[in-house]
Amino acid sequence: MAARGLDEYARLAREGLHSVLSEFLEDEERTWAGNREAFDRVGLWQGSSGHPGPPETATKILDSVWSAPLLVGPLAGLVRPDGELAVVRAAGAAGLPAVVSAFTGRNLAELCSAAEGPLWLRTHPFRDRSMARRLVGSAADAGCEALMLALGPQRHVRFGPGAVPVNLAEENPIRRPHGVGPLADLGGYGPYADLRTLLDAFADWSDVEWLRSVTSLPVLVAGVRSAADAVRALESGADGIVAEVLETLPAIAAAIDGRVPVLLGGGNRRGADVLASLACGADAVMVDRPVLDGLLVAAREGVTEVLDDLVEELRAALAFTGTGSVAEVGAEVLRTGYPVSASTSGPVPALRKSDLHASVSDPVLGTMTFLNEVTHRYPDAISFAPGRPYDGLFDTEQIITDIRRYLDHLTEQGSSPQAIRTAMYQYGPTAGQIREIIADSLRVDENIDVPHESIVVTVGAQEAMLLVLRALITGPDDVLLVASPCYVGITGAARLLDIAVTAVEEREDGFSCDDLDAAIRHERARGRRPRAFYVVPDHSNPSGTTMSQATRASLLKLASRHDILILEDSPYRMVSPGTPQPTLKSLDRTRSVVHIGSYAKTVFPGARVGFAVADQHVVDDSGRTGLLADELAKIKSMVTVNTSSLSQAAVAGALLASDGRISEMNKEAAAYYGNAMQATLRSLDQHLPADRRAALGVRWNEPTGGFFLTVRVPFRADNEALTRSAEEFGVIWTPMSYFYPQGGGHHGIRLSTSYLTPAEIEEGTARLARFIEAECAES
């Protein structure tokens, strides 16, 4: 027989079913639908394992070693002749236990002999307890290793090899002859209609306690739906728990705390489902439907293949998550966490924030969230907070034009239609597919002359920062220095990577190389290694300051002398009027600068395209030399794989249209932003003239470009003040304290001028002046 996968078995099993069995299987589908939906919601994190060889699937349950955490059955029978024998033999050959019903059509001793492995008996609440006592005694004598009793309504009693269920509330027309199975041996098994007199319709805790009192076999309680039920089961003497609902499994496992085995009762169809169940707290799972599919299609051979496939899929899932054995599985392999839904009843586990990475509690994340909340809470307020480009400068159709231009460029370069299709639709090279175009643009527009191989195209400048930091910082003694106040993206990336940050605070007139020199010497005196210095030299975010050309030259000499790298981030150069100062990278003669670029402000932010120029040489232990860009690309391959080909095409088209001169393409935008900045400064001066602001102790800087300026005030400009400003005066701004990684900036306000119209600027500054007057009077 050709090998069939689990999906093929499931498909074939549904073809040509008897109508009664088909209805039963549909009912079973509904029973476990919740678990199937929960499995669909969870995913697995990919990981790497340090274990040699394939993952280990063996486990030990109730002193028996199983080849995998799978309990086979119980099955609905009468699907094939000798169905149960086929199942228990296949399970035993696979090194797995099986569970059969008290209504099996085979003698228990025969089944135990055929099983060649652990066999469990599923029993029910018999009205005649003397019969039940003889049944469990017979099970012990035959060699059964455990008993299972399901709580609640006994709606799905399963009979013999392939029987259909009996609904105790309805007449079932199917009959079975007397004289078969273990109950026949006890003189109590008759036609199905007699079950109403044979069984109670409901099993409760008294049935568990009674069963525990009459047998020395382990007793497992099935149908457990909550942690409270699990605890009650332990108190009733249970030796194991069979949880019914995946969503409450974590809470049940937590309540049991390893005292007895916990199994999941149904819904597992794939190896990944089994692994997810283990991650949620199960020690093993019951598998019935895949086994039934195998039995329906190909008897014992089908069951054998299904079980082999399940174990192999489990092994593959373990390998995918980097888990060496089933004993090592934990909740961390789940991509979406525990599969808890809003409808879950009973206690559910909660992650402790203290157990999460410390970055999630970083004040910066909380403050930025607070700023967003204030903005949404006061939608009529005029906001000087968002540092983003003005939407009115973008033409939607330009995206289409730019992409078309790039495709034409590829054709002109000799690319075939197939190559162009691949370039657009496939992932593309990790380091980027428009590096040559970016290199040409940097050469003509910024006088940065580097080979295109030294460029890595990134998902925005933010990814470039993350890659550079990950490559440069190798241990706890390595330090990142930053000009402070500082863009929160770099400090946030450092926080995510557990990188120590030392702030070099700017003076009133801007950054000082003497302060950086002192900070480097201080860190080295402490036994730490300064690795890089991050700075925004042009119209910085948040302060709006620009570094002079003399300071740039001094900074380069200092970096070379101290053997540290400068991380130059300069996104506002091409959206500012006038001739900019030369970039640090264009002045760099010792490869001391890693230049971080972004097309968010110049082309459009939605493209999310940035880049890093990393032409530093890297020498390995064998003496081979490469580029830092190559190492960044390796890291990127594990982070974002590549930058969107479509986004790169749009940016490349814009660069090609302007012959690489972004400065020319952005002349209109630069004029708009320059006018907005000047309008803000004029309006501030009008509403708070020099003599008045001198009396109040208020001052501000006067940037010539960029998006931001800083207002100094005598009162504390914190979140409480921001809330008053929004609520009582209808104006929003950003506290400068957000941008000081080691504290400070409590009397500063950042204003962003980029996103407002002239009318909004005029009204907004008038409101801001009234707020400042009120706060100064109050303080």
Secondary structure by P-SEA (a helix, b strand, c coil): cccccaaaaaaaaaccccaaaaaaaaaaaaaaaaaaaaaaabbbbbbccccccccccccccccccccccccccccccccccaaaaaaaaaaaaacbbbbbcccccccaaaaaaaaccbbbbbbcccccaaaaaaaaaaaaaacccbbbbbcccccccccccbbbbbccccccccccccccccccccccccccccccccccccccaaaaaaaaaccccbbbbcccccaaaaaaaaaacccbbbbccccaaaaaaaaacccbbbbbccccccaaaaaaaaaacccbbbbcaaaaaaaaccaaaaaaaaaaaaaaaaaaaaaaacccccccccccccccccccccccccbbbbbbccccccccccaaaaaaaaaaaaaaacccccccccccccccccccaaaaaaaaaaaaaaaaacccaaaaaaaccccccccccaaaaaaaaaaaccccccccccccccccaaaaaaaaaaaccccccbbbbbcccccaaaaaaaaaabbbbbbbccccccccaaaaaaaaaaaaaaccccccccccccccccccccccaaaaaaaaaaaaaabbbbbccccccccccccccccccccccccccbbbbbcccccccccbbbbbbccbbbbcccbbbbbaaaaaaaaaaaccccccaaaaaaaaaaaaaacccccccaaaaaaaaaaaaaaaaaaaaaaccaaaaaaaccbbbbbccccbbbbbbcccccaaaaaaaaacccbbbbcccccccccccccbbbbbcccccaaaaaaaaaaaaaaaaaaaaac
